[in-house]
Amino acid sequence: MAKRVKPRFYFEPWTAKKDPFLGPHPFPDGMPTNYPEGVAESIVDSWQRLDQGADWVIWGSRMADEPLVIKRCRNGETRVWTDQRIITINRALGLPEGSPNQEQISKRIVDCVNALAGVADPVAFMESVRSLLMGYARGEFDDPREDSKVFLLLGQCIPPAELEKLKDGNSNELQD
C-alpha cells in the first residue's frame, strides 16, 4: 500500500526579526547607581552596538509537519517547538554603500512569501500572470469574467475561505 502524502499548505505567514540571542536591554528600569562611574554607560553602549549589528532571521511557518519537544542548549529548559523554523540570511560585510542590508533582504523575502500565500509554484504563477496581462494589453481577450485563465489564476492565489465566500455569493465581504 502506497504511503499517503499530505498535501502541502502554502498559506504560511513568515516573519523577519532581529536575532533574539542578545536578549533584552541590560537595564530596562534605567541606569543602576551601584556601578562605578562610566561602567553602566559602557555596558549600554556595548549592548547597543551588538544590537545594531545583530543578525536578522526569517521565521518560516509550516516548515515542519509537527511540533517537537526540545531542550534548550543555553539553560536546559524544555520547550515545545512549533512548526516554525529559522531561515538564515548571512550578513555580507564590505558591500558598497547603498547595498541592501540583512534586514532589508530578510524583510523582502518575507514580503514575497506572504504576498504569494497559497501559490505552490510562484515562478510559474508569475509567468502566467504576466502572460495573461500581456494578452489583455494586446487585446487578445475581451471579458476577464469569461476567461478561464483568470479563474485558474484566482484559484491559485485566493485563500480557500475567500473562495467559499465567492461560491456562496457573498462577494461583498471580499471587498473589505
Protein Blocks (a to p, Z undefined) as FASTA:
>chain_A
ZZddddddfbdcddddddfklopafblnopafkbcehklmmmmmmmmmmmmmpccdddde
hkbfbdcddddfklopacdddfbdcddddddehiaehiacfklmmmmmmmmmmmmgoiab
lmlmmmmmmmmmmmmmnopafblmlgmklmmmmmmmgcfklmmmmmnopamlmmZZ
